[in-house]
Amino acid sequence: MVKTGEIFAEHIITDVYAKKQWGLNGKNKPRTYFLILFFSAIFVILFLRIFYLQIIKGQYYSELSDNNRTKTVIIHAPRGIIFDRNNIPLVFNIPGFRENVNGKIILLNQEQALTQIAKGKKGLEIDSLRKYEYKDKTAHVLGYLGQISEEELKNPQFKDYTLSDLIGKDGIEKSYEERLRGVDGKQLFEIDAGGGIIRKLGQDDPVSGQNITLTLDIKLQEKVY
């Protein structure tokens, strides 16, 4: 036979014990509810913070970490060659270097670059220099290159350019900028904490600009001069 009285009494004792243990009597109810709400709020705040860092900002911090371990080197694309009507090159490219001095691009030939390197100069980038073979006779026709300005960058024509780019400032170099300009490539390297290169991770090759042929006859132009 089941002793219901004993079981009921045991439940009463257990209930009373729990109330004393957790403060669930009438006098302590407000304080208990406050503690429950307080710890619940802390839990919710911590959960939201973890969610924000791992889910919402997870990609951002992942990319930030990758950027701290990788280095991108731009491979400058050669501009197109300009020929006269007889396929004589009027403007072509020669190997060279460039350096960025407080945002100003300075082009260097090989001799100048070697001098800078001998002095411990770092940060030089490989680039190509424009060689105007008949400069005195064609300068007014061919024009020249120069670093793009902040004002020029506002022009929709230059939406894909940066302040380190060179553009045609006058003559044919300016008129045919879109065709002469190539597409820069890049190399991605893994680096150590000191910035030293560990290995190459990948490369996008540059695309040279288009060559153009003028109706100008440079031999005839020389006779005029």
N, C-alpha and C positions, 0 to 999 in steps of 0.2 A: 504493500500500500504506500502510495506516495505521500510524503509529509509536506503538504502544500504550505503549511504554516512556516516550516523551517526555511523552505525555499524563498517564500515571500519575505521572511525576516532577513534572510541573507541578502536579498536584493535591496532591502531598505538600508542595511548596514553599508553595503557597497555604494549605494547612492549617496548616503550621508558622507562617507569617506571621500568620495570623489568631489563632492561639493566643498568639503573642507580643504581638500588638497588643491583644487583649482580655483577656489574662491568663487564658487557659483551660487553662493547664498545671496539673498536679496540685497544685503548691504554692499557687496563687492561686485555686483553685476555691471555697473557703469565702468569701473576700472578694468574689468575683464574685457568688456566690449571694446574699450579704448585700446587695450593692448592688442586685441585681435585685429582691429582696424589698422593700427600702427604697423604691425609686422606684415600685414597683407599689403599695405601701401608700399613698404620697402621692397617686398617681393616683386610687386608690379613694376616699380621703378627699375629694379635691377634687370628684370626680364626685358623691359623695353630698351634699356641701354645695351644689353647684349644683342638683342635683335637688330638694333640700329648699327652697331659696330660690325657684326658678322654678316648681316644680310644686305642692308642698305648701303653701307660704306665698305663692304667687304672687297668689292672689285677695285675701289679707289685705293685702299691700302695695299692690295695685292700688286697693283700697277706701280704704286710708289715704291714698294719693296723691290720690284723688278728694275725700276729706274736706278735704284741705288746700286744695282749689281751689273748694269749694262751701260754701254757707251755707244752712241751712234756717230759715225763719221760720214760726212757728206762727200760724195764723189761728184764733183762739178762737171756738168756736161759741156763738151766743146760746142761752140757756136758754129753755124754753117759757114762754108767758105764762099767768098764772093769772087766770081770769074768775070772777065770781060767777054766780048762776043766770040773771041777766038780761044776761049778756055784757058786764058792766062790768069793765074790767081792774083787778084788784087789785094785780097785780105785772107790770111790763113792763121792757123794757130800754132804756137810753139810752146814747149813745156815751160811751166813756171810755177810759182807759189803765190799764196796770199796770206795775209795776217790781218786779224781784227784788232785794231787799237782803239779801245773805248768806243766801239761801234762804227769806226771808220775803216773801210776796207782799203788795204794797201797791197798793190800787186808787186811781186818781186821776180826778177829773172833768176836763173840758176846761180849765177855768181853772187848776187845780192843775198839769196837765201843761204848759201853756204857760209857767207860771212856772218849772218845772223846766228846760224846754228853753231858756228865756232865760238860765238860769244855766249853760248848757253841758252839761246832763245828757244822757247818751246811754243807749241800751238800753231805752227805753220801748216797750212793745208795745201795739198797739191792742186794746182789749177792750170788752165791754159791761158796764155797771153795772146792778144791780137797783134799780128804783125802786118802793118800797112806797107806793102812793098813799094808803092809809088806814092808815098804820103804827100810830097810836095805838089804833085800833079792831080791828085784825086781827093784830097782832104775835104774840099767843098762838096764833093759828090758822095763820098762814102760816109762822112761823119765820124763819130767816135763813141766810145762807151763811157759810162759813168755810173756811180752807185745811185740806186734809186732813192728818192727822197720820201719823207713822210707824207708830203703833199701828193706826190705821184701815186703813193700806195692807196689813196682814197679813190683813185680812178678804177672803175670796174674792170678795165682792161688788165689791171695788175693784181687782181684778187688772189691769184695763186703765188704771188711774189712775197719775199720777206725783205727786211732792211739790209740784208747782206748780199742781195742780188745786184748784178750789174745789168744795165739796159742801154739800148741805143739812145743817144741823146740828140743826134742830128743826122741828116742825110739818109742814106740807104740803111744804115744800122738802125735808125729809128723807124723808118717807114716799113721795113720788113722785120721788125722785132719779133713778131709772133712766129714767123717761119724760121728765122735764124736761131732763135733760142731753142736749146734742147731741153731735155728733162733730166734733172739731177738724179743720180743713184745714191745708194747709201750702203754702208757696212755696219753690221751690228756685232759688237764684241762683248764678251763677258769679262768683267774686270774684278780685281781684288779690292780689299779695303783701302789700299794705297793708290788705287787708280791704275795699277799695272794691268796690262792685257793678259788674260789667261788663254782665251781661244776665240776664234771667230765663230759666231752663231749663224750668220747668214749674210747674203749680199743681194742687192738689187742693182743691176748694171745701169749706167746712165744711157740715155738715148741722145745721140748727137743732133744738132739742129740741121735744118735742110740747107743744102747748097743752092745758090741762085746765080743765074747768068744775066749780065747786063748787055745792053745794046752798045755800050761804050767800047771803042777800039783804043786800047791803051797805047799802041804804037803810033796811031794817028794823033792821040792826045800828046804824046811826047814831042812830036814834030811841031805842034802848035806852041808848046812851051820852049 
